[in-house]
């Protein structure tokens, strides 16, 4: 069996207000071509399909157009996708009955039966080979919100609730599979020891307190396709537990590594190989600085001039980081003047004042860009300002629970 492992598409994402639809369209066209070239049996999409719980219509059209095109191109391809922490689980599942006709399985939530047992049946998906024979089972583990894994039957310990979901689902899978059939897990989670991309990944609960141990996936699981962390990596150096990463750089912190999907081959229950397929970057992200303003202006002058015959949608996104000794009221004007006629698109100016260690967006001295702060960071800052001390751990946990409840209310399509 051959699998393509993808994750963290973040359809509908914008970069400091700039739409990324062109880049996502390029990725999906490239992925369709790779599916035609390699003809895998299964395509896995391990969460954060959309960037927000209420994605723009264009982002939803991108997803469903891709699924239809993939099915028309390869009628025997099985697609499994799960919700991530950026997604609305109910929205991901809403068209599930229709998508099943396209051999696509969409899992957004974990449900419990009236007797307190996990509804494992809906999370276990048979994976057929090209001849239609079931050769593996997929264990679908969408992002597990506290409300889904705590309560009367499970107690109030979030991590323990997650552990019980894994235990029960793996037990059900082992009871269902026949000899020689592999178990493939797809999960959206932060595994302990994973390398986080600064400014890109929203904390799942609080900091790294929600990081899960790799021991949740015992060796009866042949391969674990993970989503959430945007940098491709193994977990605990295990070949079988992998993050494939996001298909495009979602922030300037992600420009230093190559984005990829993973081509996974199994023979029976044995993992044979995991090979990266590198994704061409449709639009480069370029960062200049941090440097003094004079050096910044000199580097901007050396940038390539606009090619009138070139596709403007492929012009790089540019972030400029300036080190200042004192405020420059006309900072933006100086930079924009230096960029006139240059083949880049300016999306952000960040000023760092020498000796202060602080960073400010554009020329708004003393301000921090709100889109660079998580809700937890905003709450912590407000608490510090109002009470003169840092919020304790229990207060932060209570805030996280309230935040999750608000996000769940906002998920209704």
C-alpha positions in Angstrom: 0.0 0.0 0.0 1.1 3.5 -0.8 0.1 6.6 1.1 0.5 10.3 0.6 0.8 12.1 3.9 -0.1 15.8 3.9 -1.3 18.3 6.6 -1.8 21.9 7.6 -3.1 23.2 4.3 -4.5 26.3 6.0 -6.7 27.2 3.1 -8.0 30.8 3.4 -4.9 32.0 5.3 -3.6 35.5 4.8 -0.1 36.9 5.5 -0.4 40.2 7.4 -3.6 40.9 5.4 -2.4 39.5 2.1 -4.4 36.7 0.5 -2.6 33.4 -0.2 -5.2 31.8 -2.5 -2.8 31.8 -5.5 -0.2 29.9 -3.6 -2.7 27.3 -2.4 -4.0 26.9 -5.9 -0.5 26.3 -7.1 0.0 23.7 -4.4 -3.2 21.8 -5.1 -2.5 21.7 -8.9 1.0 20.4 -8.1 -0.5 17.8 -5.7 -3.0 16.6 -8.4 -0.1 16.1 -10.7 1.9 14.1 -8.1 -1.2 11.9 -7.5 -1.4 11.2 -11.2 2.3 10.5 -11.4 2.7 8.2 -8.3 -0.9 6.8 -8.1 -1.0 6.2 -4.3 -3.9 4.2 -2.8 -4.6 6.8 0.0 -4.3 10.5 0.5 -4.1 11.6 4.1 -4.8 15.3 5.2 -3.9 15.5 8.9 -5.9 18.5 10.0 -5.9 22.3 9.8 -7.4 22.0 6.4 -8.7 25.6 6.8 -7.0 28.5 8.6 -10.1 29.5 10.6 -13.3 27.8 11.8 -15.3 30.0 9.4 -13.2 30.0 6.3 -14.0 32.1 3.3 -16.1 30.6 0.5 -13.2 30.6 -1.9 -11.2 28.4 0.5 -14.0 25.9 0.8 -14.4 25.9 -3.0 -10.6 25.1 -3.3 -11.0 22.0 -1.1 -14.1 20.6 -2.7 -12.9 21.3 -6.2 -9.7 19.4 -5.4 -11.6 16.4 -4.0 -13.8 16.2 -7.1 -10.8 16.6 -9.4 -8.8 13.9 -7.5 -11.7 11.5 -7.7 -12.3 12.1 -11.4 -8.6 11.6 -12.0 -8.2 8.5 -9.8 -11.6 6.9 -9.0 -9.9 4.3 -6.7 -8.1 6.9 -4.5 -9.2 6.9 -0.9 -9.0 10.3 0.9 -9.0 10.6 4.7 -9.1 14.1 6.3 -9.5 15.1 9.9 -10.1 18.4 11.6 -7.3 20.3 13.3 -7.4 22.9 16.0 -7.9 25.7 13.4 -10.9 23.8 11.9 -14.5 23.5 12.9 -15.1 19.8 13.4 -18.8 20.1 12.6 -18.0 22.1 9.4 -15.5 19.4 8.2 -18.1 16.7 8.8 -21.1 18.6 7.3 -20.6 17.3 3.7 -19.4 13.9 4.8 -22.3 11.8 3.3 -21.7 13.4 -0.1 -17.9 13.1 0.1 -18.2 9.4 0.9 -19.5 9.0 -2.7 -16.1 10.4 -3.7 -14.3 7.9 -1.5 -13.4 10.7 0.9 -13.8 10.3 4.7 -14.1 13.5 6.8 -13.8 13.2 10.6 -14.1 16.3 12.7 -15.2 15.1 16.2 -15.0 12.3 18.7 -18.4 11.1 19.9 -19.4 8.9 22.8 -22.3 6.4 23.0 -25.0 6.6 25.7 -23.2 3.9 27.7 -20.0 6.0 27.9 -18.2 3.9 25.3 -16.2 5.6 22.5 -18.0 5.5 19.2 -14.9 3.9 17.6 -16.7 2.5 14.6 -17.0 5.9 12.9 -13.3 6.6 13.5 -12.1 3.3 11.9 -11.8 3.5 8.1 -10.9 0.5 5.9 -8.2 1.3 3.4 -8.4 -0.8 0.2 -5.6 -1.4 -2.3 -5.9 -1.0 -6.1 -7.8 -4.3 -6.3 -10.4 -3.3 -3.7 -9.0 -5.5 -1.0 -8.8 -4.0 2.5 -5.1 -4.1 3.4 -5.1 -1.6 6.2 -7.3 0.3 8.7 -7.0 4.1 9.3 -7.5 5.3 12.9 -8.8 8.8 12.5 -8.0 11.1 15.5 -9.2 14.7 14.8 -8.0 17.4 17.2 -9.3 16.4 20.6 -10.9 19.4 22.4 -11.3 19.3 26.2 -15.1 19.1 26.0 -14.8 15.9 23.9 -12.5 14.0 26.2 -13.5 15.1 29.7 -16.8 14.8 31.6 -18.8 12.3 33.5 -17.4 9.2 32.0 -13.7 10.3 31.7 -13.0 12.8 34.5 -11.5 16.2 34.3 -7.9 15.3 33.3 -7.5 16.4 29.7 -4.4 14.4 28.9 -5.8 11.4 30.6 -8.9 11.7 28.5 -6.8 11.8 25.4 -5.0 8.7 26.5 -8.3 6.8 27.0 -9.4 7.8 23.5 -6.2 6.4 22.0 -6.4 3.2 24.1 -10.0 2.5 23.2 -9.6 3.2 19.5 -6.5 1.1 19.2 -8.2 -1.7 21.0 -11.2 -1.5 18.7 -8.9 -1.5 15.6 -7.0 -4.5 16.8 -10.3 -6.4 17.3 -11.4 -5.5 13.8 -8.3 -6.1 11.7 -7.3 -9.4 10.2 -3.9 -10.9 10.0 -1.5 -8.9 7.7 -3.6 -5.7 7.8 -1.7 -2.6 8.9 -3.0 0.0 11.3 -2.4 3.6 10.1 -3.1 6.5 12.6 -3.9 10.0 11.4 -3.8 12.6 14.2 -3.7 16.3 14.8 -1.7 16.9 18.0 1.4 18.4 19.5 3.8 15.5 20.3 6.3 16.0 23.1 9.7 17.1 21.7 8.3 18.5 18.5 10.0 21.6 17.0 7.6 24.5 16.7 7.7 27.3 14.1 7.6 30.7 15.7 4.6 32.8 14.9 2.9 30.0 12.9 1.3 27.4 15.2 -1.5 28.3 17.6 -1.0 26.7 21.0 -3.5 23.9 21.4 -4.3 24.5 25.0 -1.6 26.2 27.1 2.0 26.5 26.0 3.4 22.9 25.6 1.4 21.6 28.5 -0.7 19.6 26.0 2.2 17.9 24.4 1.5 14.2 24.0 3.9 11.3 24.5 4.8 9.1 21.5 4.0 6.1 23.7 0.3 6.7 22.9 1.1 5.0 19.5 2.3 1.5 20.3 4.3 -0.5 17.8 1.1 -2.2 16.5 0.6 1.1 14.7 2.6 0.8 11.5 2.6 4.5 10.6 1.4 7.7 12.4 0.6 10.6 10.1 0.7 13.8 12.2 -0.5 17.3 11.7 -0.1 20.6 13.6 3.6 21.3 13.5 4.6 23.0 10.3 8.2 21.8 10.1 8.7 18.3 8.7 10.2 16.1 11.4 10.2 12.7 13.1 9.0 12.2 16.7 11.6 10.8 18.9 13.6 10.0 15.8 11.0 7.3 14.9 10.6 6.7 11.2 7.0 5.6 11.7 5.8 8.7 13.6 6.1 11.8 11.4 5.0 15.4 10.8 5.1 16.1 7.1 4.7 19.9 7.7 2.7 22.6 5.9 2.7 22.8 2.1 3.6 26.5 2.0 5.4 28.8 4.5 2.7 30.3 6.7 4.9 32.9 8.3 8.4 34.4 7.8 9.7 32.0 10.5 9.1 29.1 8.0 11.3 30.3 5.1 14.4 28.4 6.3 13.3 24.8 5.4 11.9 23.0 2.4 8.2 22.1 2.5 7.2 18.6 1.5 4.6 15.8 1.5 5.6 12.3 2.5 5.3 9.3 0.2 4.8 6.2 2.5 5.0 2.6 1.4 3.9 -0.4 3.4 4.0 -4.1 2.7 1.5 -5.8 4.9 2.1 -4.5 8.4 5.7 -3.5 7.7 6.7 0.1 7.0 9.0 -0.1 3.9 9.9 3.5 3.3 9.0 7.1 3.9 10.2 9.5 1.2 9.8 13.2 1.0 8.5 14.8 -2.2 9.6 18.5 -2.2 7.0 21.1 -3.0 8.0 24.0 -5.3 7.5 27.4 -3.7 5.1 29.4 -5.9 5.9 32.6 -4.0 9.1 33.3 -2.0 9.0 34.9 1.4 11.9 37.3 1.8 13.1 38.9 5.1 15.6 41.8 5.3 17.2 42.7 8.6 17.3 43.3 11.4 19.7 46.1 10.4 20.2 49.8 10.8 18.0 51.9 8.6 20.8 53.0 6.3 21.8 49.4 5.7 18.2 48.4 5.1 17.8 51.2 2.5 20.9 50.1 0.7 19.7 46.5 0.5 16.3 47.6 -0.8 18.1 49.5 -3.5 19.8 46.3 -4.7 16.5 44.4 -5.1 15.5 43.3 -8.6 13.4 45.8 -10.6 9.9 44.9 -11.7 9.8 42.8 -14.9 6.7 44.0 -16.7 6.4 40.6 -18.4 6.5 38.6 -15.2 3.5 37.3 -13.2 2.9 39.8 -10.4 1.3 37.1 -8.3 4.7 35.5 -8.0 6.5 38.5 -6.6 8.0 37.7 -3.2 6.4 38.8 0.0 8.8 41.0 1.9 9.3 41.7 5.6 11.6 44.5 6.7 13.1 44.5 10.2 14.8 47.8 11.2 17.0 48.5 14.2 16.5 52.1 15.4 18.2 54.3 18.0 15.2 56.6 18.1 11.7 56.7 16.5 11.5 57.5 12.8 8.1 59.1 12.1 8.6 58.7 8.4 10.0 55.1 8.5 7.3 53.6 6.4 7.5 56.4 3.8 11.3 55.9 3.5 11.0 52.2 3.0 8.1 52.5 0.5 10.0 55.1 -1.5 13.1 52.8 -1.6 10.8 50.0 -2.9 9.3 51.9 -5.8 9.8 49.9 -9.0 11.1 46.8 -7.1 9.8 43.3 -7.7 8.6 42.6 -4.2 5.4 43.1 -2.2 5.9 44.7 1.2 3.7 43.0 3.9 5.4 44.1 7.2 7.8 46.6 8.7 9.1 45.7 12.2 11.1 48.2 14.2 13.5 47.1 17.0 14.9 49.8 19.3 18.5 49.3 20.2 19.0 48.2 23.8 15.2 47.8 24.5 14.7 44.4 22.9 11.2 45.4 22.0 9.7 45.1 18.5 7.0 47.3 17.0 5.1 46.9 13.8 5.5 49.7 11.2 6.2 53.1 12.8 3.8 52.8 15.7 6.2 53.3 18.5 5.3 51.6 21.7 2.7 49.3 20.1 2.8 45.6 19.5 0.8 44.1 16.6 -2.2 42.3 18.0 -2.1 39.6 15.2 1.2 38.5 16.6 -0.2 37.7 20.0 -2.3 34.7 20.9 -5.5 35.1 23.0 -3.6 33.6 26.0 -0.8 36.2 25.6 -3.3 39.0 25.4 -5.0 37.7 28.5 -1.7 37.4 30.4 -0.7 40.9 29.5 -4.1 42.3 30.6 -3.9 40.4 33.9 -0.4 41.7 34.5 -1.5 45.3 33.8 -4.6 45.1 36.0 -3.2 43.1 39.0 0.5 43.8 38.9 1.5 40.1 38.9 1.5 37.2 36.6 -1.6 35.0 36.3 -1.2 31.7 38.1 -1.4 28.3 36.3 -5.0 27.6 37.4 -6.2 30.9 36.1 -4.5 30.3 32.8 -6.2 26.9 32.6 -9.6 28.3 33.4 -9.1 30.9 30.6 -8.1 28.2 28.2 -11.3 26.2 29.0 -13.4 29.4 28.4 -11.6 30.0 25.1 -12.3 26.5 23.9 -16.0 26.9 24.7 -16.1 30.2 22.8 -14.3 28.6 19.8 -16.7 25.6 19.8 -19.7 28.0 19.8 -18.1 29.8 16.8 -17.7 26.6 14.9 -21.4 26.2 14.0 -21.6 26.6 10.2 
